[in-house]
Amino acid sequence: MGERKKILLVEDELDFAKMVKIRLESLGYEVSIAGDAYSGTQAIIKSTPDLIILDLMMPAGGGFSILERIRSIPAKATIPVVILTGKTIDQALKEQAETYGVSAIFSKPYDSVQFVQKIKTLLMS
């Protein structure tokens, strides 16, 4: 078996983050958690995760500030990003996410089957 795929989960609700981490680790992924936008950005710069799961509303800048920063770094610009947010997903949000090349958006509470399927699909390539 190859090296485990690395996922960075940027989420300020720690209990929720732990629940998602446990679910994804049970599928064989290596998951790290960053609790705010600043530490999330630092984690992406220090190591290159295979996929980023991003909350939009959190301390030290929101999810879109992270996206703006990493999309401007050529070596990090193509990392797939899945948004997992408490915000209502409306057309404006979809368009903003599309601008940053987001692969998928899920709202909390999320459908774990669809969510996991999307993660698996994105990490297959």
Buried (B, 14 or more C-beta within 10 A) or exposed (E): EEEEBBBBBBBBBEEBBBEBBEBBEEEEBBBBBBBBBBBBBEBBEEEBBBBBBBBBEBEBBBBBBBBBBBBEEEEBEEBBBBBBBEBEEEEEBEEBBEEBEBBBBBBEEBEEEEBBEBBEEBBEE
